[in-house]
Amino acid sequence: MDDRLYFRQLLTGRDVARSDPVARQMLNFIYLVGDRETGEAVAVDPAYAPGEVLDLLAADGMRLTGVLATHYHPDHVGGDMMGFSIVGIGQLLELADVPIHVQRDEAHLVSAVTGVTDALVGHDSGDVVTVGSVPIELVHTPGHTPGSQCFMVDGKLVAGDTLFLEGCGRTDLPGGDPEQMYLSLTQRLAKVPDDTVLYPGHLYSADPSATMGETRARNYVFQPQTLEDWMRYFGR
């Protein structure tokens, strides 16, 4: 799969949306995943500059065939946040008519913040979205939001705000659940091998990626050994 896998990590405020002060502050990652042989690609969390994302794909000889959303927060899918309006999947659909793949239980939240309805495709954990011949497994990892999901593709874990190289997603925002976050990190992602490379939703560390083995060894969120310990340190 390495020969035909197309994979790019884009940092907002640097690689796209360079003039957007919110993008420069939030440091979101956008991911492009596709099949080089067919030219098909999906974008993960294409907020801030959907037109630039399409231009980058075109320059690489790729075309957008879908979007994967890790969760409903506006800095990932577009919408209003802290008095700012962030462009996202709503504006992208004006440029490309593609399906937006979301976790089923969070579809209504994505719709509420973006205004998008008909293009949303709901999924359950374990579903696979195929791009050309590249399979992407969807893993439901609630905790940061009720419908947060990660994507497994060819030895890579695109984790959104579920897990960073340092820390994990906040659980004190609406819909956050510290107990579910603990279960997502220690059980739902337990099957992810140590040599899988973690690609987070934000640049909150010196490095943009690391193996899961390195992350499990160094990230303080893996130090608590029981749910009780976790809730003592990270619970609300």
N, C-alpha and C positions, 0 to 999 in steps of 0.2 A: 504493500500500500504506500510505502514511502515514495516510490517513484511517481505516483499519480496524485498523492495528497497535496493539496494546496492549502497552506495555513499561514496566516499573517496576524500579527498582534499589532494593533494601532493604538497609540496613546493620544487621547484627546488633549488639545492644547499644544501639542507638538507635531504629530503626524497629520492630524485633521483639526479643524476649528481652531487654528492658531491664534486668531484675533478675538476669540470668545473668552472673556475673563472668567466665566463660570467653569468652562471646560479646563482652563489652565489651573484653576483652584481644585477642582474635583478629581482630576487625573484618572478619569475612567479609561478602561481598555475596551476597545471594540475588536472583535475577532472575525476574520474571514476564513471560512472553511469550504473546500471544494474539491472537485475532481478535475485535474489538469487535462485529462484526455477528452472529457465531454465539455469542459468549459463551464460547468454549472457550479454555483457557489451559494452559500448562505452567509448572512451576517449575524453575528451575535451582539445584541444590545447596540444597535446603530443610532445612538442619540447624538445630538449636537450638529452633525454635518452629513446628513444622508446623501446629499448630492455629491459631496466629495468622496464618500465611500463608493458610490456607483462609478465615479470617474476613475478611482484607483483600480477597481475591478476591471473596467474596460481597458485600462492601460496594461493590465496583466493578461489580457485576452480572455477574461472571465465574464460571466453574466450572472446577475442575481436571480435566484430561483426561490428564495425564501428567507425568512428571518427567524431566529431563535431568541426568545426573551428569557433571561434568567429570573427576572421578577419585575414587579410593576412600578418600581420607583422611577420618577421622571428622569433622573440622570442616566437611566438605562433604556427607557422606551420613549421618553419625551413627555412633556406636560409641564404644569406649573409647580415650582418648588421654591420656597423661601422668597417669594416675590419676583422670581425670574421665570420666564417662559422658555423652555428648552424644546427645540424641534426634535422630532424623532420619527416613529413609525407612521404617524399620520401624514407627515409631509413626504416620507419615503414612498408611501402608496400612491401619491400623486405623480410620482416619477416611474414607479415600477409596480405592476399589479401582481403581487406575490402573497403567498400565505404567511401568516404570523403564527409560529408555533409557541404555545404557552402551556403552562401547567393548568389542567382542567379547572381546578378549584379557584384559580386566581384570574381566570378569564374576565370575570366581571370587574375586577380591580384594574386590570390593564385597560379595559374599555372605559372605565370611569375617568382615568387620568389622561387618556389619549383621544377619546372619542371614537376609537376604532371598534367596530363590531363585526361586520360580515367577514372580514379577512382573518379573524382569529380562529385557530384550530386548536382545540383542547386535547391534551395528552395526559396519560397516566405514567407513573414511574415504570421504567423498563421498556417503554415504547422506543422505537428506532425510527429516526428520520434519515432517509437515504438520499445523498446528494451525488448524482451520477452513480458510481459504484462504491462510494464512501459511506459506511454506516456510522451514524451518530446516535449513541444511546442516551436517553434522557433519564436522569436520576432525581427524584423528588427529594429535596433536602430542606424541609421547613425549619424555621428558627428565626432567621432574619425577617422573613415574611412567611405567611402560611403556604404560599405556592412557590417558594424559591426552588429552582432546579439547576443542576449541574449537567454538563455534557461530556461524555466520554467518547473520544475519537482517536484511534490509532496510538495508544499510549500517552494520550494527553487528557487532562481533566480541566475543562473550562468551568471555573467554579463560581463565577459571579461574585456576590457578596456573602456567600456561605463561608468561604475560607480564604484567608490571605496568607502570605508567607509569614507574616507576623500578625497574630490576632485573628479574629473572625468578625462576621457582620454583627452590627448592633442588634440587641434584642429588646431595647427599651422604646422602640418606635411602634406605632400602631400595627398590631398583628404580630409583633415579635414575641417569641416564646423561648426563654432560656433553656427549659427542659428539652424542648424539641431540637434546639440547636445542639445540645450535648448528644442527643441520640443520632442526629444527622452526622456529626463529626466522628463519633465512636462506633456507630453501628451501620448506618446507611452507606457511609463511605469506607467501611472497614474492608470491603472486597477490593478496593482500589490498591493495586500493588505498589510497593515502595519505589519501584523504578519509573512509575508513571510521573510525568511532568505536570506540575500544578501551574495553571495560568489563571490568576485572580482577576476580579472585576475592577480593581483600582491598583495604582502603583503606591502602595503604602509601605514599601520596603526598598532597600538599596537595589535589589535585583528584581527583574520583572517576572522571573519564574524560578522554580526549584523543583527537585524531585519530591514526591510525597514522603519518601524516607527521610530526607533532610528536614522537611517541614515538620514531620511528626517528632523528630528528635529535638528541634530547636524552638518550635512555636510553643509559647507558654500555655496556650489553650489545651494542649494535650497533657499537661502535668497532672491535673486532677484525675484520680484513678476510679472515682465513684461519682454517681450522680449527686450524692449528698455533698461531696467535696466541691463539685462543680457549682452547685447552687449556692454554696457558702461564699465562693469567690466571684461568681459571674451572674448569679440570680438577682432579680430585682428585689 
